[in-house]
Amino acid sequence: MLQEAYNLDPHQIMLISGAPGTGKTTTIVSMIYNLVNKRKAKIHVCAPSNTAVDGIVLKLLKSGLKEQILYVGDPEHRIK
């Protein structure tokens, strides 16, 4: 899947879906980490819930991408 992400045109999107516990967040974080570090790509991530975005952001923070993250969302919502 990472190779597919590398081959995307800058105006294309990739949708990842699946049942809970199938590794979507881990896959997404790995893809973002590699695309940002190796290609200096700018990635926009959205999800159907704040919880889903929080999971991605928290794993990205642990991966060392702190300076590259811009989190945009409801000002009343805070990552726990």
QUIWOCOR-V974255 format. One line per field, one symbol per residue. ss: DSSP state (2 for helix, 1 for strand, 0 for the rest). phi: phi as a letter, one per 40 degrees, with the letter a starting at -180 (. if undefined). burial: I if it has 16 or more other C-alpha atoms within 10 Angstrom, else O. Layout:
ss->???
phi->???
burial->???
This chain:
ss->02222200000000000000000222222222222222200000000002222222222222200222000000000000
phi->.ccccccccdccbbbbbicdgcgcccccccccdcccccbfcbbbbbacaccccdccccccccchcdcccbcbaccccbcc
burial->OOOOIOOOOOOOOOOOOOOOOOOIIOOIIIIIIIIOOOOOOOOOOOOOOOOOIIIIIOIIOOOOOOOOOOOOOOOOOOOO
